């Protein structure tokens, strides 16, 4: 009897050890993946730019300090608490990373967010649903490879401002905000003819792409300008879109 009990305890201890080792190895992998994807993205001033914010990239900013509320509103499956490193490494396919609070904002990042170039209606419905639940919500998208870009601002389910260029105007709603006007962003009207008779230094499409992070900074948070202090503490959530 004692021998059987010892065997059960030994097997149990082995499983605990294996689970602990797996968790430790997974964390180490996530941190290594994070460093790899972030390689060459730290500036002398400490500005951070991981590969996830390169082209193409999309993110949502929600005015809240509760990542869990964002996870529930998005109905993400299999939610898991994680560090910045783990979240950035896991944000792929349909998995999204909900960041710890950055001031009064929480960001949602990952390629699983809808692309206005594929389906602007899906983007609209996701944002309006999220805004009805959580209030002030913003969306940003840019793809430097093809020149696509978009931004939107909603509150209580109402679109205050939205613009999406995907080779043509897919979405233009509301009046241009003071931030857009101040940055000199060019927003075309539906069906407006776009003649490329300018040189590259004055290309409004390229200028919009370069200035979109500045718009994000004026509206909420520019994730490409975060410094290393933001990644030292706090835990976010990673989960799968259903």
C-alpha positions in Angstrom: 0.0 0.0 0.0 2.8 2.4 0.9 4.6 1.5 -2.3 1.5 2.4 -4.3 1.1 5.7 -2.5 4.7 6.5 -3.1 4.3 5.8 -6.8 1.2 8.0 -7.0 3.0 10.9 -5.3 6.1 10.4 -7.5 4.0 10.5 -10.7 2.1 13.6 -9.4 5.4 15.3 -8.6 6.7 14.5 -12.1 3.6 16.1 -13.7 4.0 19.2 -11.6 7.7 19.4 -12.6 6.9 18.9 -16.2 4.1 21.6 -16.2 6.4 24.1 -14.4 9.2 23.4 -16.9 6.8 23.8 -19.8 5.6 27.1 -18.5 9.1 28.3 -17.9 10.2 27.3 -21.4 7.1 28.9 -23.0 7.8 32.2 -21.2 11.5 32.1 -22.3 10.4 31.4 -25.9 7.9 34.3 -25.8 10.6 36.7 -24.5 13.1 35.5 -27.1 10.5 35.9 -29.8 9.7 39.4 -28.5 13.4 40.4 -28.6 13.7 38.9 -32.1 10.6 40.8 -33.4 11.8 43.9 -31.7 15.4 43.7 -33.1 16.7 47.0 -34.3 13.6 48.9 -33.0 15.0 50.6 -30.0 16.2 54.2 -30.7 18.8 56.1 -28.7 16.0 57.9 -26.9 14.4 54.6 -25.8 11.5 54.7 -28.3 10.1 51.3 -29.0 8.9 49.8 -32.2 8.4 46.1 -32.4 7.7 44.4 -35.7 4.0 44.0 -34.9 3.7 47.8 -35.5 5.4 47.6 -38.9 3.5 47.3 -42.2 0.8 46.2 -42.2 -0.6 46.8 -38.7 -3.8 47.7 -37.0 -4.7 48.6 -33.5 -7.7 49.8 -31.4 -7.5 52.3 -28.5 -10.2 52.1 -25.8 -10.5 54.7 -23.1 -10.5 52.5 -20.1 -8.0 51.2 -17.5 -9.6 47.7 -17.4 -8.1 45.2 -19.9 -10.6 42.6 -18.7 -13.5 44.7 -19.7 -12.1 45.0 -23.2 -11.6 41.2 -23.4 -15.2 40.6 -22.4 -16.5 43.2 -24.8 -14.5 41.5 -27.7 -15.6 38.1 -26.5 -12.0 36.7 -26.8 -11.8 33.0 -26.2 -9.2 31.4 -24.0 -8.1 34.6 -22.3 -4.7 34.4 -20.6 -2.9 37.0 -18.5 0.5 37.8 -19.9 3.4 40.1 -19.9 4.1 42.6 -22.7 6.7 40.2 -24.1 4.4 37.2 -24.1 1.5 39.3 -25.5 3.5 40.7 -28.4 4.9 37.3 -29.3 1.4 35.6 -29.2 -0.4 38.3 -31.2 -0.7 36.5 -34.5 -3.3 34.9 -36.7 -6.6 35.5 -34.8 -5.0 36.0 -31.5 -5.1 39.6 -30.1 -3.1 41.2 -27.3 -4.8 43.6 -25.0 -2.2 45.8 -23.3 -2.0 46.9 -19.7 -3.3 50.4 -19.2 -1.2 53.2 -20.8 -2.5 56.2 -18.9 -6.2 56.2 -19.4 -6.0 54.0 -22.6 -5.9 50.2 -23.3 -4.7 49.1 -26.7 -5.7 46.0 -28.7 -3.2 44.9 -31.3 -2.8 42.0 -33.7 -3.4 40.9 -37.3 -6.7 39.4 -36.3 -8.4 42.8 -36.2 -10.4 43.4 -39.4 -8.7 45.0 -42.3 -10.7 47.8 -44.0 -9.1 46.8 -47.3 -10.8 43.4 -47.0 -14.1 44.2 -45.4 -14.8 47.8 -44.2 -18.3 46.7 -43.0 -16.7 44.1 -40.6 -14.5 46.9 -39.3 -17.5 49.2 -38.8 -19.6 46.5 -37.0 -16.8 45.5 -34.7 -16.0 49.1 -33.7 -19.7 50.2 -33.2 -20.4 47.1 -31.1 -17.3 47.7 -29.0 -18.1 51.4 -28.6 -21.6 50.7 -27.5 -20.2 48.6 -24.7 -17.2 50.7 -23.7 -17.7 54.3 -24.9 -14.8 56.0 -26.6 -13.0 53.7 -29.1 -10.5 54.5 -31.8 -9.1 52.5 -34.7 -6.0 52.9 -36.7 -4.7 50.9 -39.7 -1.8 51.3 -42.1 -0.1 49.2 -44.7 2.9 51.0 -46.2 3.4 48.3 -48.8 0.2 49.2 -50.6 -0.5 52.6 -49.2 -3.7 51.6 -47.4 -4.6 53.6 -44.2 -7.5 54.3 -42.0 -8.6 55.9 -38.7 -11.9 56.1 -36.9 -13.2 57.6 -33.7 -16.5 56.4 -32.1 -18.3 57.1 -28.8 -21.3 55.3 -27.4 -21.7 53.5 -30.7 -21.7 56.6 -32.8 -19.1 57.3 -35.5 -17.7 60.7 -34.8 -15.1 60.5 -37.5 -13.8 57.8 -39.9 -11.7 57.6 -43.0 -10.3 54.6 -44.9 -8.2 54.7 -48.0 -7.7 51.2 -49.7 -6.8 52.4 -53.2 -10.1 54.2 -53.1 -12.2 55.8 -50.4 -13.9 53.0 -48.6 -15.1 55.0 -45.6 -15.4 58.8 -45.1 -17.8 59.8 -42.3 -18.0 62.9 -40.1 -16.1 66.1 -40.2 -12.3 66.1 -40.2 -11.1 66.6 -36.6 -8.8 69.5 -35.6 -6.0 67.0 -35.2 -6.4 65.8 -38.8 -6.5 69.4 -40.1 -3.5 70.4 -38.0 -1.4 67.5 -39.4 -2.4 68.3 -43.0 -3.9 64.9 -43.6 -5.5 64.5 -47.0 -8.9 62.9 -47.1 -10.6 62.3 -50.4 -14.3 62.1 -51.0 -16.2 59.1 -52.3 -15.5 58.6 -56.0 -13.2 61.5 -56.1 -10.6 61.2 -58.9 -7.0 60.9 -57.6 -4.4 61.9 -60.1 -0.8 61.2 -59.2 0.7 64.3 -60.6 3.0 65.1 -57.6 6.5 64.0 -56.7 7.1 61.5 -53.9 7.9 64.2 -51.4 4.4 65.7 -51.8 2.5 62.4 -52.2 -0.6 62.8 -49.9 -0.9 59.1 -49.5 2.6 58.7 -48.3 2.2 61.7 -46.0 -0.9 60.3 -44.5 0.9 57.0 -43.8 3.8 58.9 -42.1 1.5 61.1 -40.1 -1.0 58.5 -39.0 1.0 57.7 -35.8 1.0 61.4 -35.0 -2.8 61.4 -35.3 -2.9 58.5 -32.9 -0.7 60.4 -30.4 -3.0 63.5 -30.5 -6.2 61.4 -30.2 -4.9 58.8 -27.6 -1.6 56.8 -27.8 1.0 56.3 -30.5 2.2 52.7 -29.8 5.2 53.2 -32.0 6.5 55.8 -29.6 6.2 53.9 -26.3 9.5 53.7 -24.4 10.9 50.8 -22.4 9.3 52.0 -19.1 5.9 50.9 -20.4 7.0 47.3 -20.8 8.6 46.8 -17.4 5.4 46.4 -15.4 1.7 45.5 -15.9 0.0 42.4 -17.3 -2.2 42.3 -20.3 -4.4 39.6 -21.8 -4.0 37.5 -24.9 -7.0 35.7 -26.4 -8.6 34.5 -29.7 -11.2 36.2 -31.7 -14.2 33.9 -32.2 
